[in-house]
Amino acid sequence: MRGITKRWLINTFGVILIILFVLVVAFAIVIQHSYYSSISQVLNGRSSELINIFNDTDDFIRTARVYVENFPDKELMEIMVINADGQAVITSTGFAPDNQQNRPDYTAALHADDHYADWHGTLSSGENVMAHTRVLYDDNNQQVGAIRYVVSLEQADRKIFISIAFVCLIGVIILFFIFLSSTYFLRSIVRPVQEISDTAKRIAQGDFEARINKFYDDEIGDLCDTINYMAGELGTSDRMKNEFISSVSHELRTPLTAIKGWAETMQLDGCQDLHTVQKGISIIIKEAERLNGIVEEVLDFSRIQQDRMVLIMDKIDILAELDESIYMQRERANAEDKHIVYEEPEMLPPVVGDRNRLRQVFINIIDNALKYSPSGGVVNVSIEQVEDKIVIVIADNGCGIPAEHLPKVKQKFYKANQTVRGSGIGLAVADEIVKLHKGTLTIDSIENVGTTVTITLPIMPPHTPEETEASSERIKE
């Protein structure tokens, strides 16, 4: 026995056993007191009659002899007649009185105000008895003798023993049923807990398909559901992580292949074509920048995961950053026969933020919009002030996001569309950067209609421009 079973036996079953023992002992004391009190009352009632019987005490011994001879319960108790000198002279047993026996009740009755006393104890023969003695006096208040009743307690003790044994038997039966019900209850806990432990070990070893059978609809059942849900989420995360590694590997392999291919082409002897060399160098530079972007994205994600993302906060013109981001993507859009529609407003309040990180967010969102838009597609970009916030909306008319994928697109490693290039962490990084700027990034999408990304950023409070312009502050979130 170990664990829950051992603790239950010590803490619960042990306490129940002690309580039953105390109850049995208390019952034994009460029933013994009840039996002995009843016998004492009977003896007291018998001795009370002596006052009327021995009202004429001229010849105490003769009257006592007649009383003993005519006593109706001689079979139940012994009657002893004691003279004024304290010597037993007559007994109902027919044997000579034994004056060697101690008679504590007689001694106590001599000093009692009501002239009688009880005693129960063991005779020299080993018999357990109860004795009751009443001392009789004449009209001059002179002792004339005493009558002593002695009752064997063997039958009473036998009845007491039987009663206690019966109560003990009931207690044992109760303990037995408690043990049975508790064993069933403990098994209903220990068995699921053992299965939970075994399944948790399998999950810890990477078996995310392991599931726990739900035995009961209670707290243990809730725990089973939670662990099964955890295993499912871990399995999903593991698959997404593997897909992320595969995607990143593919994303890295493509530019590396291009770089290696053009480098080998330019290394060939006799390659003197200036146009080919310039084109190769251009492609190598472009692909190297693409590699750098992928690596920076992964590093940013790592920093966010470890809470080490550092922002260089300053007063910035949000219009200038958005305009530059659009400009950087416009050439690509034209090359892919796609269009970016943007009407820049005349002026907007400044914001406090990290210009490079915000530009990274804008480029990422516009890049996604172009990536998922068909040839001839349009990406609409707008920016405006709404109360104390700057709202940037980037909408496309691309393939859209299915409803079941929409709540998860900002999760790390998640890709709703596996056929399109990308690592699956761009939106997660963009969302975290916007959150670090105390803003929000929301995505609304309808499949086969298009996607709209809305970014909100708080404007710079009107009382802080001078302080913000005077210095740049690094904030570690």
Secondary structure, 3 states (H helix, E strand, C coil): CCHHHHHHHHHHHHHHHHHHHHHHHHHHHHHHHHHHHHHHHHHHHHHHCHHHHCCCCCCHHHHHHHHHHCCCCCCCCEEEEEECCCCEEEECCCCCCCCCCCCHHHHHHHHCCCCEEEEEEECCCCCEEEEEEEEEECCCCCEEEEEEEEEECHHHHHHHHHHHHHHHHHHHHHHHHHHHHHHHHHHHHHHHHHHHHHHHHHHHCCCCCCCCCCCCCCHHHHHHHHHHHHHHHHHHHHHHHHHHHHHHHHHHHHHHHHHHHHHHHHHCCCCCCHHHHHHHHHHHHHHHHHHHHHHHHHHHHHHHHCCCCEEEEEEECHHHHHHHHHHHHHHHHHHCCCEEEECCCCCCCCEEECHHHHHHHHHHHHHHHHHCCCCCCEEEEEEEEECCEEEEEEEECCCCCCCCCHHHCCCCCCCCCCCCCCCCCHHHHHHHHHHHCCCEEEEEEECCCEEEEEEEEECCCCCCHHHHHHCCEEEEC
